[in-house]
Amino acid sequence: MIIIDSIVIQSMLLLSFSVRLGYWFWPEGNLFWVIIGAPILSIPIFVKFGLYKAIVRFLGLHALWAVIKAVSLYALLWGYCFYVRN
């Protein structure tokens, strides 16, 4: 699950830049390393919120709430890191 999450996170970041810019975007320089390193920030957050245990055990309201909190925190931290670099 962690490997799949890493691939999906990087793919969605590339896709979001491409949709925003209107053409297929491939990062260069520091932005390339930011996108490649995105799972380094996200996976510990997902583990801390118990996402992997919650998803495997059951898919209920508790698991959905854990997903929302973890993904929101990750998005805020990633956005802040990207904002600070520029």
Protein Blocks (a to p, Z undefined) as FASTA:
>chain_A
ZZmmmmmmmmmmmmmmmmmnopacddehjllmmmmmmmmmmmmmmmmnommmmmmmpccf
klmmmmmmmmmmmmmmmmmmmmmmZZ
